[in-house]
Every structure is written in structure tokens, then in C-alpha cells.
């Protein structure tokens, strides 16, 4: 019986087989730099400390801003109302003073019959100029008219003479208003050469004895004092703040900015 031969598996230790991983290229170094653990802990501690404060500040600003805005608006409104009352009171006192002067007996006597009252003129003018110098230096010119608008005489310590505003020395509309018996003021007139703003105060002189209008007195009123009140507000309510006055049509009639003077804050109505 033949003997079988058992197969033998031989290995060559001198030529080991290479693994697949031995053929892969070495990994490239990463471009990201790793920060030390202590630095990362310190960074997160800062974030944890600052974040609640930032959130609190944002919430506080969001909640308090409407209140601050309302307070600022209230302050501005109060300031505006105070200065408006100051200006209104100043003009009202001036008009009352002029009315009392225009209603003196000697003025009424003259206006009752101007042709025969010429002898009264020197006294009227001397008294008027004395008052103009001492009490009413802001009244630049005083002009007397008949009820139908004819000029009688004028006086001024500043040497001014009456000049028409447009077509008329005194307009038909102003004559009509005077006939109603109440004091009134004109619009604002500005002289770009002297930088002086004026308004005209009209005082109808009415005789209760004779039940008729005797004449009209027109005082040219310098608005310098009002300009001072408005100019004093510059910067009073924060950097860049200033005040100005508008007429009924939204036109700046008193404004420290000369370039904005007599410009409208909005489109003017075609009927204005």
C-alpha cells in the first residue's frame, strides 16, 4: 500500500507581503490650528459673562427708547409753548401800549378835523418821538392815515419815511380791516440789506362820541426782540437744534439760518 504524502505550507519570512494600507500616501497636515484648552475655556468664560449683559442692554434700550422719545417730545413741546406764550405776550403788551397812545385826546382831536388841527401836530410828534426813544425803541416809524387810506403825516427818530409795500401805502384789505375797529398786524417784511424784519401794527382810532372811525395809525414794529428769543434756543435742546417761526402758510418768517428764511417747510397750497 502506497503511503500518502501530506502537503506542507511553507512561508517565506524573508519576503513578507505588504498590506494595502502600506500603499496609501501619508496624511497631509491640517491647516487649522488648535488652540490650547486653557485659552478655549477662557474664551467661553468671557462669552458667558458678556452675553447676558449684551442681552440686558438690548432689552433695556428696546423698552426704554419709547419712554425717552416721549420725554424728549414733551420737553420740546413745553419749551415751544413757553416761548410762544412769551412772544405772544410781548406782542400783545406792545399792541395795548400803542393803542393807549393812539387814543390820547390830542390825537383824537387832530383826526377829527385834520385840516384845522395842524397846530396840534408839533405836540403830537414831539410826544410820539419822546415815547419812541424811551418806551418803544422797537417802533421804527409811525404813520397816520385818514379812514380811506390817505396819508396825513409820519414821524421817526430813525429818520425813516413811509414807503409802500407793493402797490399801496395802505392796501384796500387793510382799510377794510381797520373799518371793523380792531387792531391787527400785517405780514412780515424783511430787508436783506439791513437784515431787519418788521411788521406793521394797525390801530383804528374810533370815536365813541361821534360813533365813527376817525383815522388809522400804522406803527412799523422791529422784530429784533423776537429774533433774540428765537436765536437763544440754538443748541438748547441738543447739538444742532434750533428754533424758527412759521406763518399760517408754513413759511419760515423768523429763522437764524438766513438761507432758509422765507422758505416753506412743505409744498405751498395754490390758494395760500
RAFENKA-V595011 format. One record per helix or strand. SS is the DSSP state (H for helix, E for strand). FROM is the first residue (numbers start at 1). TO is the last residue. If there is no record, write none. Layout:
ss->(SS,SS)
from->(FROM,FROM)
to->(TO,TO)
This chain:
ss->(H,H,H,H,H,H,E,E,E,E,H,E,E,E,H,E,E,E)
from->(13,20,37,105,114,118,139,151,165,168,172,184,196,212,224,244,251,264)
to->(15,23,102,112,116,134,145,155,165,168,179,191,207,222,231,246,255,264)
